[in-house]
């Protein structure tokens, strides 16, 4: 696949440790270990193949995301024969949510294999889920669909997926609140503004108004997190009404 020899020395102890580490996580021996090396290569490493094309895990992440969605869809299709399209889509979203994938990546200790020029302490939370998806993509390229399906079944479905628990799990309070407001024909507004206060990191504050009335306030280090946090507070304030609608 055009991997330059200077990324990993195939005769080094590091390479042997990587192979053993992958075998332990996968439950089988990789055929083409080079594919798995790319699954953990961060763009900050600034590596290129022989044609000068940048090499990192992002393309494998894209492929792994698609494979994960397909295999989980097939699992739900077989496991919940009475589920309609909307139900199956919602359940799949819960299983492959970014938060869940980050937890999977953490549990497998995948960040320890990442090669980068950035200290691992500087990575955001999503690095765990990103490399998990890249690993799934690598499995597909190396071993095909059946091995990919087996890995996801053993590492995702069996230890983590409980249909009944997932049915009650909220993956986005913001989406839940917006959906309820639209259904009830109520106006809503997220008023977000920068609010650094005395914090070293930049913070954002949000006021969530429903029907012209402020229902919740929240602060976080990003607009998205602040909106989700405010939505969660609004949900619990309106839970009785929302559950009855």
C-alpha positions in Angstrom: 0.0 0.0 0.0 3.0 2.3 -0.4 4.1 2.6 3.2 7.5 4.2 3.7 9.9 2.0 5.7 10.8 4.8 8.1 7.5 4.8 9.9 8.0 1.4 11.5 11.1 -0.9 11.4 9.6 -4.3 10.6 12.5 -6.0 12.5 12.3 -3.8 15.6 10.9 -4.7 19.0 8.4 -1.9 18.6 7.0 -3.6 15.5 6.8 -6.9 17.3 5.0 -5.3 20.2 2.6 -3.7 17.9 1.8 -7.0 16.2 1.2 -8.7 19.5 -0.9 -5.9 20.7 -3.1 -6.0 17.6 -3.4 -9.7 17.8 -4.6 -9.5 21.4 -7.2 -6.8 20.6 -8.4 -8.4 17.4 -8.6 -12.0 18.5 -6.8 -13.1 15.4 -3.4 -12.4 13.6 -3.3 -9.6 11.1 -2.3 -10.7 7.6 -1.1 -7.2 6.5 0.2 -5.4 9.6 0.9 -2.3 7.5 -2.8 -1.5 7.2 -3.2 -1.5 11.0 -0.2 0.8 11.4 -1.9 3.4 9.3 -5.0 3.0 11.4 -3.1 4.6 14.3 -1.1 7.2 12.3 -2.1 10.7 13.3 -2.0 13.5 10.6 0.5 15.4 12.8 3.1 12.7 12.0 3.3 14.3 8.5 4.0 11.0 6.8 3.5 10.5 3.0 3.5 7.4 0.8 5.8 6.9 -2.1 3.5 8.9 -4.3 3.6 11.8 -1.9 0.0 11.3 -0.7 -0.4 12.2 3.0 -0.9 9.1 5.2 -3.0 9.1 8.4 -6.0 7.2 9.9 -8.7 9.4 8.5 -9.5 7.5 5.3 -9.7 4.3 7.4 -11.9 6.1 9.9 -14.3 6.9 7.1 -14.4 3.3 5.9 -14.7 1.9 9.4 -17.6 4.3 10.2 -19.5 2.9 7.1 -18.7 -0.7 8.0 -19.8 -0.2 11.6 -23.1 1.3 10.5 -23.8 -1.5 8.1 -23.0 -4.3 10.5 -25.0 -2.8 13.4 -27.9 -2.2 11.0 -27.9 -5.9 10.0 -27.7 -6.9 13.7 -30.7 -4.7 14.6 -32.6 -5.9 11.5 -32.2 -9.5 12.6 -32.6 -8.9 16.4 -35.7 -6.6 16.3 -37.9 -7.9 13.5 -40.8 -5.7 14.6 -38.8 -2.5 14.5 -39.8 0.0 11.8 -37.3 2.2 10.0 -37.5 5.1 12.4 -36.9 2.8 15.4 -34.0 1.0 13.8 -32.3 4.2 12.8 -32.6 5.7 16.3 -31.3 2.5 17.9 -28.3 2.4 15.5 -27.5 6.0 16.3 -27.4 5.1 20.0 -25.0 2.2 19.5 -22.6 4.1 17.2 -22.8 7.5 19.0 -19.6 9.4 19.3 -19.7 9.0 23.1 -20.1 5.2 22.9 -17.3 4.9 20.3 -15.0 6.9 22.6 -15.8 4.6 25.4 -15.0 1.6 23.2 -11.7 3.1 22.1 -10.8 3.8 25.8 -11.7 0.3 27.0 -9.4 -1.2 24.3 -6.6 1.2 25.1 -6.2 2.2 21.5 -4.6 5.6 22.2 -1.5 3.8 23.3 -0.8 2.7 19.7 -1.3 6.2 18.1 1.8 7.7 16.4 1.9 11.5 16.4 4.0 14.5 17.0 1.5 15.8 19.5 1.5 14.8 23.2 -1.3 12.3 23.8 -2.5 14.5 26.7 -3.4 17.2 24.1 -5.7 15.0 22.1 -9.5 15.6 22.4 -11.9 13.0 23.6 -12.9 11.9 20.1 -9.5 10.5 19.3 -10.6 7.2 21.1 -13.6 6.8 18.8 -11.8 7.9 15.7 -9.1 5.3 15.9 -11.7 2.6 16.9 -13.4 3.3 13.5 -10.1 3.3 11.7 -9.3 -0.1 13.3 -12.6 -1.4 12.0 -11.7 -0.1 8.5 -8.3 -1.8 8.7 -9.9 -5.1 9.7 -12.2 -4.9 6.6 -9.3 -4.2 4.2 -7.2 -6.9 5.8 -9.6 -9.7 6.4 -12.9 -8.8 4.8 -16.5 -8.5 6.0 -16.8 -11.7 8.0 -13.9 -10.9 10.3 -15.1 -7.3 10.6 -18.5 -8.6 11.6 -17.0 -11.0 14.1 -14.9 -8.3 15.7 -17.8 -5.9 16.1 -20.0 -8.7 17.5 -17.4 -9.6 20.1 -16.2 -6.1 21.0 -19.3 -4.0 20.6 -22.6 -6.0 20.5 -22.0 -8.7 23.1 -20.4 -6.6 25.9 -22.3 -3.3 25.3 -25.5 -3.7 23.5 -28.7 -4.2 25.5 -31.8 -3.4 23.5 -34.0 -2.7 26.4 -31.5 -0.3 28.0 -30.8 1.4 24.7 -34.5 2.1 24.2 -34.5 4.4 27.2 -31.2 6.0 26.5 -31.2 9.6 25.3 -28.4 10.4 22.9 -29.3 14.1 22.3 -31.4 16.1 24.7 -31.2 19.0 22.3 -32.8 16.9 19.6 -35.4 15.7 22.0 -36.4 19.2 23.2 -36.5 20.5 19.6 -38.7 17.6 18.5 -41.1 18.2 21.4 -41.3 21.9 20.7 -42.0 21.4 17.0 -44.7 18.8 17.9 -46.3 21.1 20.4 -45.9 24.1 18.1 -43.8 26.0 20.6 -41.1 28.5 19.7 -37.6 27.8 21.0 -34.4 29.7 20.9 -30.8 29.0 22.0 -29.2 32.3 22.9 -25.4 31.5 23.0 -22.7 34.0 23.9 -19.1 33.9 25.0 -18.7 33.9 28.7 -15.0 33.5 29.8 -15.5 34.6 33.4 -12.4 33.8 35.4 -11.7 30.5 33.5 -8.5 30.0 31.7 -10.3 28.2 28.8 -12.9 30.0 26.7 -16.4 29.2 27.9 -19.8 29.7 26.3 -23.1 30.4 28.0 -26.5 29.6 26.7 -30.0 30.5 27.6 -32.7 28.2 26.2 -36.1 29.8 25.8 -39.3 27.9 25.1 -42.4 29.8 24.3 -40.7 33.1 25.1 -39.8 31.8 28.6 -36.2 31.0 29.7 -36.3 27.3 30.7 -32.6 26.6 31.3 -29.1 28.1 31.4 -25.7 26.4 31.1 -22.0 26.9 30.5 -19.4 24.8 28.7 -16.2 24.9 26.7 -18.0 24.8 23.4 -21.3 26.0 22.0 -22.5 22.5 21.3 -21.8 21.3 24.8 -23.5 24.3 26.3 -26.6 23.8 24.2 -26.8 20.1 25.1 -26.3 20.8 28.8 -29.1 23.5 28.8 -31.3 21.1 26.8 -30.8 18.4 29.4 -31.8 20.7 32.2 -34.9 21.8 30.2 -35.8 18.2 29.6 -35.9 17.4 33.3 -37.8 20.6 34.0 -40.4 19.6 31.4 -40.2 15.8 31.7 -43.7 15.2 32.9 -45.2 17.2 30.0 -42.9 15.7 27.5 -43.5 12.1 28.6 -47.3 12.6 28.4 -47.2 14.1 24.9 
